[in-house]
Amino acid sequence: MIMPYEEFKRKLNEKIKSDDDFYYELLVTVINNPKRYTGIFRLSNAKTKLVQNVTQSREIKFGDFMEDIVTEYIALIGYTNRDKNIGCDENGDVLSADQVFDDGETVFLIEQKIRDDHDSTKKRGQYQNFKKKYTLLKRLNAYLQINSTMWFIDDSLMRNKRFYLEEADAETLTGVDINVLYGKDLFTTVFNRPDVWDEICSYLARYKQEQSEEILSIPDFDTSDEMYEAIRKLRSQNPRVYQKLISNKPEYVQLRNELFPTGYNLRR
């Protein structure tokens, strides 16, 4: 065991569980984009669309968790993590790495994604962004070897693998090794520590099993205390958006009809 399961679980829960700020931000998003949730050309009702939004939010947070937890494992197995803000590109834009660390002789860069499922436009932009980062790292560490990896966590999808490998093979920058890896291959090829990946996967499987009875739900906008507090916060901190919610514009009347059918939270 490298990291105790309970610590892993605590960190995952901290990242993905919703808090009061989440409900406030969700409310602001709904009010600022009412036509995304209502209208005759949306067969799903507003509540169904909200569940979709929350699900997407959890997926994004899970991606953030995987970045954080891999950073911690990198330190636990003996590497030195570096500042993830690695510098600025030729346009002055700050480049941030998902993982950047060293062993004293080699600087390692990992561009980390959950899955390889991008379309043709996105895949090109993604590789160019990766190239900017390893090129900058080489410029800043001229006398060190750079080991750069584009890593996709979910190895069940390899939509653009050939494209990424061809781009990597075409690179002529001296002193830079480039990998395109999926799933466990990162820990076998770069770290020679497949046990790290085995532990991460076993912990995720255990967590998912423990959550198997959980049903994703959103507090009722109309009656729940959570949404009542979100509305109070909105009224005091963002009155302009609150006025939209209670306005007589047709899109907000429709929104209130769907999300606040009795008006209980709005009245109180």
C-alpha positions in Angstrom: 0.0 0.0 0.0 1.3 3.4 -1.0 -1.5 5.6 0.1 -4.2 4.4 2.6 -7.6 3.9 1.0 -9.4 6.2 3.5 -7.1 9.1 2.6 -7.7 8.5 -1.1 -11.5 8.4 -0.5 -11.4 11.6 1.6 -9.6 13.4 -1.1 -12.0 12.2 -3.8 -15.1 13.2 -1.7 -13.6 16.6 -1.0 -13.2 17.2 -4.7 -16.5 16.0 -6.1 -19.1 16.5 -3.3 -21.3 19.5 -3.8 -21.3 22.4 -1.2 -23.4 25.5 -0.7 -21.3 27.5 -3.2 -22.1 24.9 -5.8 -25.8 25.4 -5.4 -25.4 29.1 -5.6 -23.3 28.9 -8.7 -25.8 26.4 -10.3 -28.7 28.9 -9.6 -26.7 31.8 -11.2 -26.0 29.6 -14.2 -29.7 28.7 -14.7 -30.9 32.3 -14.3 -28.3 33.6 -16.8 -29.1 30.9 -19.3 -32.9 30.3 -19.1 -33.3 29.2 -22.6 -30.9 26.3 -22.0 -33.5 24.8 -19.6 -36.9 25.7 -21.0 -38.7 26.2 -24.3 -40.8 24.1 -26.7 -37.6 22.9 -28.5 -36.4 21.2 -25.4 -38.2 17.9 -24.8 -36.5 17.4 -21.4 -37.8 19.6 -18.6 -35.6 21.9 -16.6 -34.9 19.4 -13.8 -33.7 16.8 -16.2 -31.3 19.4 -17.8 -30.0 20.3 -14.3 -29.2 16.7 -13.6 -27.2 16.6 -16.8 -25.3 19.7 -15.7 -24.5 18.3 -12.3 -23.3 15.1 -13.9 -21.0 17.0 -16.2 -19.7 19.0 -13.3 -18.8 15.8 -11.4 -17.0 14.5 -14.4 -14.9 17.6 -14.6 -14.2 17.5 -10.9 -13.2 13.9 -11.2 -10.6 14.9 -13.8 -9.3 17.5 -11.4 -9.1 14.9 -8.7 -7.1 12.5 -10.9 -4.6 15.3 -11.6 -4.2 16.0 -7.9 -3.9 12.4 -6.8 -1.3 11.5 -9.5 0.7 14.5 -8.3 0.6 13.1 -4.8 1.6 9.6 -5.9 4.5 11.0 -7.9 5.9 12.5 -4.7 5.2 9.4 -2.7 7.3 7.2 -5.0 10.3 9.5 -4.7 10.2 12.2 -7.5 10.3 15.9 -6.9 7.2 17.8 -8.1 7.9 21.2 -9.7 5.8 24.3 -10.1 3.1 23.5 -12.6 3.2 27.0 -14.0 6.2 26.3 -16.2 6.5 29.7 -17.9 5.2 31.7 -20.8 4.9 30.9 -24.5 5.9 33.3 -27.3 2.6 35.2 -26.9 3.2 35.8 -23.2 0.5 33.3 -22.2 1.3 31.2 -19.0 1.6 27.5 -19.7 0.5 25.2 -16.9 1.4 21.5 -16.8 -0.8 18.7 -15.4 2.3 17.1 -14.0 5.9 18.3 -14.1 8.6 16.8 -11.9 12.2 15.5 -11.9 14.6 12.9 -10.6 17.6 15.2 -10.6 18.7 14.2 -14.1 15.5 14.2 -16.2 12.5 16.6 -16.2 9.2 14.8 -16.7 6.1 16.4 -18.3 2.7 14.7 -18.4 -0.2 16.1 -20.3 -3.1 14.2 -18.7 -6.6 13.6 -20.0 -9.3 11.2 -19.0 -10.0 9.8 -22.4 -9.0 10.1 -26.1 -12.3 11.0 -27.7 -11.6 14.4 -29.3 -12.7 15.3 -32.8 -10.2 16.2 -35.6 -10.0 19.9 -34.7 -9.5 19.5 -31.0 -6.9 16.7 -31.3 -4.7 19.0 -33.3 -5.0 21.9 -30.8 -4.4 19.5 -28.0 -1.1 18.2 -29.4 0.1 21.7 -30.3 -0.6 22.8 -26.7 1.4 19.7 -25.5 4.3 20.6 -27.9 4.4 24.2 -26.6 4.9 22.8 -23.1 7.7 20.4 -23.8 9.4 22.9 -26.1 9.4 25.5 -23.3 10.6 23.0 -20.8 13.5 22.1 -23.0 14.4 25.8 -23.5 14.3 26.4 -19.7 16.3 23.2 -18.9 18.8 23.1 -21.8 21.2 20.7 -20.1 18.6 18.2 -18.8 16.8 15.5 -20.7 13.0 16.1 -21.1 10.7 13.1 -20.9 7.3 14.3 -22.1 4.1 12.1 -22.2 0.6 12.6 -23.5 -1.3 10.3 -21.2 -5.0 9.2 -21.5 -6.2 7.6 -18.3 -9.0 5.5 -19.8 -7.4 3.0 -22.1 -10.7 1.8 -23.5 -10.7 4.7 -25.9 -7.9 5.3 -28.4 -9.6 7.4 -31.1 -6.7 9.5 -32.1 -3.7 7.3 -31.1 -2.3 7.0 -34.7 -2.4 10.8 -35.1 -0.6 11.5 -31.8 2.0 8.9 -32.5 2.7 10.3 -36.0 3.0 13.8 -34.5 5.4 12.5 -31.8 7.5 10.6 -34.4 7.8 13.8 -36.5 9.4 15.8 -33.7 13.1 16.6 -34.2 13.8 18.5 -31.0 17.0 17.2 -29.5 17.0 16.1 -25.9 13.2 15.4 -25.7 11.6 12.0 -25.5 7.9 11.9 -26.4 5.5 9.2 -25.3 1.8 8.7 -26.1 0.5 6.3 -23.4 -2.8 4.9 -22.2 -3.9 3.7 -18.8 -1.3 1.5 -17.0 1.4 2.0 -19.6 2.3 5.3 -18.0 3.3 3.6 -14.8 5.0 0.8 -16.5 7.0 2.8 -19.1 7.8 6.1 -17.2 7.9 5.1 -13.5 8.4 1.3 -13.7 5.8 1.2 -10.9 2.7 -0.7 -12.2 1.7 -1.2 -8.6 0.8 2.5 -8.4 -1.8 2.1 -11.2 -3.1 -1.1 -9.6 -3.7 0.7 -6.4 -5.4 3.6 -8.0 -7.7 1.4 -10.0 -8.5 -0.9 -7.0 -9.4 2.2 -4.9 -11.6 3.6 -7.6 -13.4 0.3 -8.0 -13.9 0.1 -4.3 -15.2 3.6 -4.1 -17.6 3.0 -7.0 -18.9 -0.2 -5.3 -19.5 1.7 -2.0 -21.4 4.4 -3.9 -23.4 1.9 -6.0 -26.7 2.7 -4.2 -26.2 6.4 -4.5 -28.7 8.2 -6.7 -27.6 11.6 -8.1 -30.1 14.1 -6.9 -30.4 17.9 -6.8 -32.2 19.7 -3.9 -35.6 20.8 -4.9 -35.4 24.5 -6.1 -38.9 25.1 -4.8 -38.8 23.8 -1.3 -35.3 22.7 -0.1 -33.3 24.6 2.5 -30.2 24.4 0.3 -31.8 26.3 -2.5 -33.5 28.7 -0.1 -30.0 29.7 1.2 -28.7 29.9 -2.4 -31.6 32.3 -3.2 -30.9 34.4 -0.1 -27.2 34.7 -1.1 -28.2 35.6 -4.6 -30.5 38.4 -3.4 -27.9 39.9 -1.2 -24.8 39.4 -3.3 -26.1 39.5 -6.9 -29.3 41.5 -6.9 -29.1 42.1 -10.7 -29.4 38.4 -11.4 -32.0 38.0 -8.7 -34.2 40.6 -10.4 -34.0 38.6 -13.6 -35.3 35.6 -11.7 -38.4 37.4 -10.4 -39.0 39.4 -13.6 -42.0 39.1 -15.9 -40.0 38.2 -19.0 -41.6 35.1 -20.6 -38.4 33.0 -20.3 -38.3 33.7 -16.5 -42.0 33.1 -16.0 -41.5 29.7 -17.7 -38.4 29.0 -15.6 -40.2 29.7 -12.4 -43.2 27.6 -13.5 -40.8 24.6 -13.9 -38.4 25.0 -11.0 -40.5 27.0 -8.5 -44.1 25.7 -9.1 -45.5 26.7 -5.7 -43.1 29.7 -5.2 -42.5 28.6 -1.6 -38.7 29.4 -1.5 -39.3 32.6 -3.4 -42.0 33.8 -1.0 -40.0 33.0 2.1 
